[in-house]
Amino acid sequence: SKAKEIIVPFEMEWTLNDAQFFVPQRLPKDSYRWQFVEDVMRKESAAYGFKEIRTPVFEHTELFARGVGQTTDVVQKEMYTFDTKGGESVTLRPEGTAGAARAVLEHGLVNDSLPIKASYFVSCYRYEKPQAGRLREFHQFGLECYGTQSPVADAELICAAQSIFDRLGIKQLRLEINSIGCPTCRAEYHKALKEYFYGYKDELCETCNSRLEKNPMRILDCKSPVCSKIAQGAPKITDYLCDEFIEHFASVQKYLDAAGVEYTVNPTIVRGLDYYTKTVFEFVTDFIGAQGTVCGGGRYDGLIEELGGKHLPSLGFAMGIERLLMLMDKQGIEIPKPSTCDLYVAVMGESASLKSFEIIKAVRSCGLIAETDVVGRGLRAQMKYADKIGAKFSMVLGDNEIEQGKAVIKNMSSGEQTEIVLDDTFAEKFMVLQLADVDSFKL
């Protein structure tokens, strides 16, 4: 059935200074930080056999209503939903898994060799109260694995996340794991939860009272201090698991132990989306305040079936890139700065400008970074600019240099100057000079 359209109010009293709370600030000077983190994620996921998938920014609303779950806060309160000109209800993706699962099903990937291992980088959109670590537009990196019910896959997925954190140098993360069984297990568990929470019905928040009949497990995930305190005394799902799932969860722990991954079993973890079954896990930190979950995931063996396909056991995780960068800042982890300009060519006159254009194109073709004046600055201003952008070498071109067919290259750090011929082999000769400087610096 069609999901109910969600009407989102728009605050008119809003200034440009508030933009940081709504969308991530990703300015040119900071892009290298994102690129470094994303590069680590790509390399680590490739090492585990995952290949990138790209999905649309918006999907039919029904996909999220069925996949994410009608009782979740995401579907009930947070989705950006609107009608197209054709009268179709579409939604900006609030998370990455549903879209990836839809793509796997729609394109028949289930007929390929299993398991299907996919990674993604996505922008997500949720209408919720902005705060540190929580934005209305945010970015996630995720891994998805379709077509295996083996506990080895659960452990491997967790290890992949741990490998990314290790490569980034992140410390003091707690891995918390749990098993929430299957619909059969949870039926008995739901009865026990309802019986327990009915005793506190008058104390629960309005949202949790609405969850009591439909999905009492959601109450365990409530952030209200009152509800959280009540939930501490609730029955534990681990006491209601079938033998099959007890064995599966024990096997996951066995493989994590074999890999040397430290973890804590936390029976209160349920995750915020309805598609989860069996294993669930979170990587949590105390460094960034209330929004301390940096990565979360688990199994969703019934998701493909819920979307209209055949039963296909699946699992995955997502980690928030903004929170990850925030955590790295809090822990003082330095991200390597990008390469700076290798050669800046300052020019005097139109002839020099034309020649510099020829030179920097040749230098760039060798894989180096070269710049020249594109603003029309004077020579002194050009040299100040070269220093400001951290150019390693500079060269001044004027009529005399062009007439003589040679110019002087200056090492901006040491002040050492080297004469170089302005012929067809300029780029190669500069490359030798640049590499020699790097080698001497290393020595």
C-alpha positions as CSV (number, residue, x, y, z in Angstrom):
1,S,0.0,0.0,0.0
2,K,1.1,3.5,-0.6
3,A,2.9,5.2,2.3
4,K,1.2,8.2,3.8
5,E,2.7,11.4,2.6
6,I,4.7,13.3,5.1
7,I,4.3,17.1,5.1
8,V,7.4,18.8,6.2
9,P,7.2,22.3,7.6
10,F,9.9,24.8,6.5
11,E,11.3,27.3,9.0
12,M,11.3,30.7,7.4
13,E,13.4,32.3,10.1
14,W,16.7,30.9,8.8
15,T,20.0,32.5,8.0
16,L,23.1,31.5,6.1
17,N,24.9,30.9,9.4
18,D,22.4,28.1,10.1
19,A,23.4,26.2,7.0
20,Q,26.0,24.1,8.9
21,F,23.2,22.4,10.8
22,F,21.3,21.5,7.7
23,V,23.9,20.4,5.2
24,P,27.6,19.4,5.6
25,Q,30.2,22.1,4.9
26,R,32.6,20.6,2.3
27,L,34.7,23.5,1.2
28,P,37.6,23.2,-1.3
29,K,40.2,23.6,1.5
30,D,38.6,20.7,3.4
31,S,38.0,18.3,0.5
32,Y,41.2,16.5,1.0
33,R,40.0,15.2,4.3
34,W,36.9,13.6,2.8
35,Q,39.0,12.2,-0.1
36,F,41.5,10.6,2.3
37,V,38.8,8.9,4.3
38,E,36.9,7.8,1.2
39,D,40.1,6.4,-0.3
40,V,40.8,4.3,2.8
41,M,37.2,3.0,2.7
42,R,37.5,2.1,-1.0
43,K,40.8,0.3,-0.5
44,E,39.7,-1.6,2.6
45,S,36.3,-2.7,1.1
46,A,38.1,-3.8,-2.1
47,A,40.4,-5.9,0.0
48,Y,37.3,-7.7,1.3
49,G,35.9,-8.2,-2.2
50,F,33.3,-5.4,-2.3
51,K,32.6,-3.4,-5.5
52,E,30.9,-0.1,-5.6
53,I,27.2,0.4,-6.5
54,R,25.5,3.8,-7.1
55,T,21.8,4.3,-6.5
56,P,19.4,7.2,-7.2
57,V,19.0,10.0,-4.7
58,F,15.2,9.5,-4.6
59,E,13.0,6.4,-4.9
60,H,9.3,5.5,-4.8
61,T,8.1,6.1,-1.2
62,E,6.8,2.6,-1.0
63,L,10.3,1.2,-1.1
64,F,11.2,2.8,2.2
65,A,7.8,2.2,3.8
66,R,8.2,-1.5,3.1
67,G,11.9,-1.9,3.4
68,V,12.8,0.4,6.3
69,G,9.5,-0.2,8.2
70,Q,6.3,1.7,8.9
71,T,6.9,1.8,12.7
72,T,10.4,3.4,12.5
73,D,11.0,7.0,13.3
74,V,12.6,7.4,9.8
75,V,9.3,6.5,8.0
76,Q,6.9,8.1,10.5
77,K,8.7,11.4,11.1
78,E,11.9,12.0,9.2
79,M,11.4,11.3,5.5
80,Y,11.4,14.1,2.8
81,T,8.4,12.9,0.7
82,F,6.7,14.7,-2.2
83,D,4.6,14.1,-5.2
84,T,5.9,14.3,-8.8
85,K,4.1,16.1,-11.6
86,G,2.8,12.6,-12.6
87,G,1.3,12.1,-9.1
88,E,3.8,9.6,-7.9
89,S,5.0,9.7,-4.3
90,V,8.8,9.8,-4.1
91,T,11.2,10.2,-1.2
92,L,14.7,11.4,-0.8
93,R,16.7,8.4,0.4
94,P,16.9,8.4,4.2
95,E,19.5,5.5,4.2
96,G,21.4,3.4,1.7
97,T,20.3,-0.2,2.1
98,A,16.8,-0.1,0.7
99,G,18.0,1.4,-2.6
100,A,20.8,-1.1,-2.9
101,A,18.4,-4.0,-2.2
102,R,16.0,-2.7,-4.8
103,A,18.8,-2.5,-7.4
104,V,20.0,-6.0,-6.6
105,L,16.4,-7.3,-7.1
106,E,15.4,-5.2,-10.1
107,H,18.6,-6.0,-12.1
108,G,18.5,-9.7,-11.4
109,L,21.9,-9.7,-9.6
110,V,20.5,-12.6,-7.5
111,N,21.1,-14.8,-10.6
112,D,24.8,-14.1,-10.5
113,S,27.4,-15.9,-8.4
114,L,26.7,-15.4,-4.7
115,P,27.4,-13.7,-2.5
116,I,26.9,-10.3,-4.0
117,K,29.2,-7.8,-2.3
118,A,28.5,-4.1,-2.8
119,S,29.8,-0.9,-1.3
120,Y,28.3,2.6,-1.6
121,F,28.8,6.3,-0.8
122,V,25.5,8.1,-0.5
123,S,24.0,11.4,0.6
124,C,21.0,10.8,2.8
125,Y,18.2,13.1,4.0
126,R,16.2,13.1,7.2
127,Y,14.0,15.8,8.7
128,E,15.1,15.8,12.3
129,K,16.4,18.3,14.9
130,P,19.9,19.3,13.8
131,Q,22.7,19.0,16.4
132,A,26.3,18.0,16.6
133,G,26.7,14.8,14.6
134,R,23.2,14.9,13.2
135,L,22.4,16.8,10.0
136,R,19.4,16.9,7.7
137,E,21.7,16.1,4.8
138,F,24.5,13.7,5.7
139,H,26.7,11.1,4.0
140,Q,27.2,7.4,4.6
141,F,29.6,4.7,3.5
142,G,28.1,1.2,3.5
143,L,28.8,-2.4,2.7
144,E,26.1,-4.8,1.6
145,C,26.4,-8.6,1.2
146,Y,23.6,-10.6,-0.4
147,G,23.2,-14.4,-0.6
148,T,24.8,-15.9,2.5
149,Q,23.5,-17.0,5.9
150,S,26.8,-18.1,7.2
151,P,28.0,-16.5,10.5
152,V,31.4,-16.2,8.8
153,A,29.9,-13.4,6.7
154,D,28.7,-11.6,9.8
155,A,32.1,-11.7,11.3
156,E,33.8,-10.7,8.1
157,L,31.6,-7.6,7.7
158,I,32.4,-6.5,11.3
159,C,36.1,-7.1,10.6
160,A,35.8,-4.9,7.5
161,A,34.5,-2.0,9.5
162,Q,37.2,-2.6,12.2
163,S,39.8,-2.5,9.4
164,I,38.7,0.9,8.2
165,F,38.8,2.3,11.7
166,D,42.3,0.8,12.3
167,R,43.6,2.3,9.0
168,L,42.3,5.7,10.0
169,G,44.0,5.4,13.4
170,I,40.7,5.7,15.4
171,K,41.0,4.5,19.0
172,Q,38.6,3.9,21.9
173,L,35.7,2.6,19.8
174,R,33.4,0.1,21.5
175,L,32.0,-2.7,19.4
176,E,28.7,-3.8,20.8
177,I,26.9,-6.8,19.3
178,N,23.5,-8.5,19.8
179,S,21.2,-11.0,18.2
180,I,17.5,-10.1,17.7
181,G,16.5,-13.5,16.3
182,C,13.8,-14.0,13.7
183,P,10.1,-13.1,13.6
184,T,9.3,-16.4,15.3
185,C,11.7,-15.7,18.2
186,R,10.5,-12.1,18.4
187,A,6.8,-13.0,18.7
188,E,7.3,-14.4,22.2
189,Y,9.7,-11.6,23.0
190,H,7.1,-9.0,21.9
191,K,4.6,-10.6,24.3
192,A,7.1,-10.3,27.2
193,L,7.9,-6.7,26.3
194,K,4.3,-5.7,26.0
195,E,3.5,-7.2,29.4
196,Y,6.5,-5.4,30.9
197,F,6.0,-2.0,29.3
198,Y,2.2,-2.0,30.0
199,G,3.2,-1.6,33.7
200,Y,4.8,1.7,32.8
201,K,2.3,2.9,30.2
202,D,1.5,6.2,32.0
203,E,5.3,7.0,32.2
204,L,6.2,6.3,28.6
205,C,6.5,9.1,26.0
206,E,3.7,9.5,23.4
207,T,5.9,7.9,20.7
208,C,6.6,4.8,22.8
209,N,3.0,4.4,23.7
210,S,2.2,4.3,20.0
211,R,5.0,1.7,19.5
212,L,3.7,-0.5,22.3
213,E,1.2,-2.4,20.1
214,K,2.9,-2.3,16.8
215,N,6.6,-2.8,17.7
216,P,7.5,-2.7,21.4
217,M,11.2,-3.4,20.5
218,R,11.4,0.2,19.2
219,I,10.9,1.4,22.8
220,L,14.3,-0.1,23.7
221,D,15.8,2.4,21.2
222,C,14.1,5.5,22.6
223,K,16.4,8.4,23.5
224,S,14.0,9.8,26.2
225,P,15.8,9.6,29.6
226,V,12.6,8.3,31.2
227,C,11.9,5.6,28.6
228,S,15.6,4.6,28.5
229,K,15.6,4.1,32.3
230,I,12.4,2.0,32.1
231,A,13.9,0.0,29.3
232,Q,16.9,-1.0,31.4
233,G,14.7,-3.4,33.3
234,A,12.9,-4.9,30.3
235,P,13.3,-8.6,29.3
236,K,16.4,-9.4,27.1
237,I,16.0,-10.8,23.6
238,T,18.9,-13.2,24.2
239,D,16.6,-15.1,26.6
240,Y,14.1,-15.7,23.8
241,L,16.3,-16.9,20.9
242,C,15.7,-20.2,19.2
243,D,18.5,-22.7,19.4
244,E,19.4,-22.0,15.7
245,F,20.0,-18.4,16.4
246,I,21.8,-19.0,19.7
247,E,24.2,-21.2,17.7
248,H,24.5,-18.6,14.9
249,F,25.3,-15.8,17.4
250,A,27.8,-18.0,19.2
251,S,29.6,-18.8,15.9
252,V,29.8,-15.1,15.0
253,Q,31.5,-14.5,18.4
254,K,33.9,-17.4,17.7
255,Y,35.0,-15.9,14.4
256,L,35.5,-12.5,16.0
257,D,37.6,-14.0,18.7
258,A,39.7,-15.8,16.0
259,A,40.3,-12.4,14.3
260,G,41.2,-10.8,17.6
261,V,38.3,-8.3,17.5
262,E,37.2,-7.1,20.9
263,Y,33.5,-6.7,21.5
264,T,30.8,-6.6,24.2
265,V,27.4,-8.3,24.0
266,N,24.7,-5.7,24.6
267,P,21.2,-7.2,24.7
268,T,19.5,-3.7,24.3
269,I,20.8,-3.1,20.8
270,V,17.9,-3.3,18.3
271,R,18.9,-0.8,15.6
272,G,16.5,1.8,14.4
273,L,15.2,0.1,11.2
274,D,12.7,-2.7,11.0
275,Y,14.5,-4.9,8.5
276,Y,17.1,-6.2,10.9
277,T,17.2,-9.9,12.0
278,K,19.7,-12.1,13.9
279,T,23.1,-10.2,14.3
280,V,23.1,-6.5,14.9
281,F,26.1,-4.4,15.9
282,E,27.3,-0.8,16.6
283,F,30.6,0.9,16.9
284,V,30.2,3.5,19.6
285,T,32.4,6.3,20.9
286,D,32.1,8.8,23.9
287,F,34.1,11.5,22.1
288,I,31.4,13.2,20.1
289,G,28.5,13.5,22.5
290,A,25.0,12.0,22.3
291,Q,25.4,11.0,18.6
292,G,28.1,8.4,19.5
293,T,27.2,5.6,17.0
294,V,29.7,5.9,14.2
295,C,28.8,2.7,12.5
296,G,25.8,0.3,12.7
297,G,24.6,-2.7,10.9
298,G,23.6,-6.3,11.0
299,R,21.5,-8.9,9.2
300,Y,18.3,-8.4,7.2
301,D,17.5,-11.8,5.9
302,G,13.9,-11.0,5.0
303,L,14.5,-7.6,3.2
304,I,14.6,-8.9,-0.4
305,E,11.6,-11.0,0.3
306,E,9.8,-8.0,1.8
307,L,10.5,-6.1,-1.4
308,G,8.9,-8.9,-3.6
309,G,11.9,-11.2,-4.3
310,K,12.7,-14.7,-3.2
311,H,14.3,-15.3,0.2
312,L,17.9,-14.1,0.1
313,P,19.8,-13.8,3.4
314,S,21.6,-10.5,3.5
315,L,23.6,-8.2,5.8
316,G,25.4,-4.9,5.8
317,F,26.5,-1.8,7.7
318,A,26.6,2.0,7.2
319,M,29.0,4.5,8.8
320,G,28.4,8.3,8.9
321,I,31.2,10.1,7.3
322,E,30.6,13.5,9.1
323,R,30.6,11.7,12.4
324,L,33.8,9.9,11.5
325,L,35.6,13.1,10.6
326,M,34.3,14.7,13.8
327,L,35.7,11.8,15.8
328,M,39.0,12.0,14.1
329,D,39.2,15.7,14.9
330,K,38.3,15.0,18.6
331,Q,41.1,12.4,18.8
332,G,43.6,14.7,17.1
333,I,44.2,12.4,14.2
334,E,46.0,14.3,11.4
335,I,44.9,13.7,7.9
336,P,47.8,14.0,5.3
337,K,47.6,17.3,3.4
338,P,47.3,17.0,-0.3
339,S,50.1,17.6,-2.7
340,T,50.8,21.3,-3.3
341,C,51.7,23.0,-6.6
342,D,55.0,21.6,-8.0
343,L,55.7,24.6,-10.3
344,Y,54.3,28.1,-10.4
345,V,55.1,30.1,-13.6
346,A,54.9,33.9,-13.0
347,V,54.6,35.8,-16.2
348,M,55.2,39.4,-17.5
349,G,53.5,40.2,-20.8
350,E,51.3,38.4,-23.3
351,S,54.0,36.4,-25.0
352,A,55.2,35.0,-21.6
353,S,51.6,34.2,-20.7
354,L,51.3,32.1,-23.9
355,K,54.6,30.4,-23.4
356,S,53.7,29.6,-19.8
357,F,50.4,28.0,-20.9
358,E,52.5,25.7,-23.2
359,I,54.9,24.9,-20.4
360,I,52.4,24.1,-17.6
361,K,50.4,21.8,-20.0
362,A,53.6,19.8,-20.6
363,V,54.4,19.6,-16.9
364,R,50.8,18.5,-16.0
365,S,51.1,15.8,-18.6
366,C,53.9,14.3,-16.5
367,G,51.5,14.0,-13.5
368,L,52.8,17.0,-11.7
369,I,50.8,20.1,-10.5
370,A,51.5,23.3,-12.3
371,E,49.9,26.7,-12.2
372,T,50.3,30.1,-13.8
373,D,48.5,33.5,-13.5
374,V,44.9,33.5,-14.6
375,V,43.8,36.7,-12.9
376,G,46.1,39.3,-14.3
377,R,48.2,40.0,-11.2
378,G,51.5,41.9,-11.2
379,L,54.7,40.0,-10.8
380,R,55.1,40.8,-7.1
381,A,51.5,39.7,-6.4
382,Q,52.0,36.5,-8.5
383,M,55.0,35.6,-6.3
384,K,53.0,36.2,-3.2
385,Y,50.3,33.9,-4.5
386,A,52.9,31.2,-5.3
387,D,54.1,31.3,-1.7
388,K,50.5,31.3,-0.4
389,I,49.6,28.1,-2.3
390,G,52.8,26.4,-1.2
391,A,54.5,26.1,-4.6
392,K,57.6,24.0,-4.4
393,F,59.3,25.7,-7.4
394,S,58.7,29.0,-9.2
395,M,59.8,30.4,-12.5
396,V,59.6,33.9,-13.9
397,L,58.9,34.3,-17.6
398,G,59.3,37.6,-19.5
399,D,60.5,38.7,-22.9
400,N,64.2,38.2,-22.0
401,E,63.7,34.6,-21.0
402,I,61.7,33.8,-24.1
403,E,64.3,35.5,-26.4
404,Q,67.2,33.6,-24.7
405,G,65.2,30.3,-24.6
406,K,66.1,29.7,-21.0
407,A,64.8,30.7,-17.5
408,V,65.7,30.3,-13.8
409,I,63.7,27.9,-11.6
410,K,63.8,28.7,-7.9
411,N,63.4,26.2,-5.1
412,M,60.9,28.0,-2.8
413,S,62.2,26.3,0.3
414,S,65.9,26.5,0.0
415,G,66.2,29.5,-2.4
416,E,68.5,27.5,-4.7
417,Q,68.2,28.5,-8.3
418,T,68.7,26.4,-11.4
419,E,68.8,27.5,-15.1
420,I,66.7,25.4,-17.4
421,V,66.3,25.5,-21.2
422,L,62.8,26.2,-22.5
423,D,62.6,23.6,-25.2
424,D,60.4,20.5,-25.9
425,T,62.2,18.6,-23.1
426,F,61.4,21.2,-20.4
427,A,58.9,19.0,-18.6
428,E,61.2,16.0,-18.4
429,K,64.1,18.1,-17.2
430,F,61.9,19.8,-14.5
431,M,60.6,16.4,-13.4
432,V,64.2,15.2,-12.9
433,L,64.9,18.4,-10.9
434,Q,61.8,17.9,-8.8
435,L,62.5,14.3,-8.1
436,A,66.1,15.1,-7.1
437,D,64.8,17.7,-4.6
438,V,62.4,15.1,-3.1
439,D,65.3,12.6,-2.8
440,S,67.6,15.1,-1.2
441,F,64.9,16.1,1.2
442,K,64.3,12.5,2.2
443,L,68.0,12.1,2.8
